[in-house]
Amino acid sequence: MSKTIRLTVSFFLVLISTSALAQSGVVDSTKNANQLALQHWYQANQSALSNTTTVAPSFPTGNSPIGLAFDGANMWTVNFGDNTVTKLRANDGSVLGTFAVGNNPWAAAFDGANSWVTNRGDSTVTKLRASDGALLGTFAVTGRSPTGIAFDGANVWVANFDGNDVTKLRASDGLLLGTFSVGRKPLGVAIDGTNVWVANFRDNTVTKLRSSDGALLGTFPVGVQPYALAFDGNSMWVANSGDSTVTILQASNGIELGVVPVFSNANSTVSLAFDGANIWVAGGINLTKVRASDGAVLATPTVVGRAAAVAFDGTKIWVANANFNSVSIL
């Protein structure tokens, strides 16, 4: 239990958004399933970042930012320490607003017009209009301690850490569509286009559910204490916080394609982001860039503080520095 408590101040979530839809106010995305799964909310899929030891510029957020979500124009940070989210303009890091959510917010996802935030402390999900941060609703989940969250093009999926299940909410109005059992202590959630993947922290497994009806499609072993997931178009990557590795699974059938050791020290791997060609892994004081095609480690840029979450905005990598109340941009 002590391990879980220590990890409470470092998480990410799988982050999904779209700039065109953000202006239109709709939540049924016009992106195809693979674009949604790859989090292609930006206009270009670029990866120009190189190996560097230069400390990245940082910008202030709320207290203890542990999650990130990109809305096509702005980056949202989930501030666990003060029950808020901060909206920063992606092109220059300017703070555009800070908005109250529920207790102990954990992760966020974008549905094309709105930002959804899981509130672990009161077992709710907050829906904010992305354009101005207006509160559109607060919805109770059927499980307890909601953590990871992802958008599948029409619905929002929420992992309930203390309920051992996931909740499916209709994005248009927050209507509860179902609750589905997964493994023990689910944390991260990701979409592969047609299916929902859930990282089961206590079981050392991931669960694959069909997004249309929540049917169980498989449960697959991974590393120790899986925390977060990211999809690269073909494979599902799983960050294993207990052994500082990343497991690569073939998304079509769950077959293990490889295991990549990313950190040589005891820092936990807690967040992943795909930039179109590479997987970025964050945890502890570390950030690692891994080539998606073969798992080769390409870079280990310097970060400011404890890297609790990582996200890609189409051109730049963002890192949430939980113990410095800031984000860094590479």
Secondary structure, DSSP 8 states (H G I E B T S, - for coil): -HHHHHHTT---------HHHHHHT--S--S-HHHHHTT--SS----------S---EEE-SSSEEEEEE-SSEEEEEETTTTEEEEEETTT--EEEEEE-SSSEEEEEE-SSEEEEEETTTTEEEEEETTT--EEEEEE-SSSSEEEEEE-SSEEEEEETTTTEEEEEETTT--EEEEEE-SSSEEEEEE-SSEEEEEETTTTEEEEEETTT--EEEEEE-SSSEEEEEE-SSEEEEEETTTTEEEEEETTT--EEEEEE--SSS----EEEE-SSEEEEEETTEEEEEETTT--EEE----SS-EEEEEE-SS-EEEEETTTTEEEE-
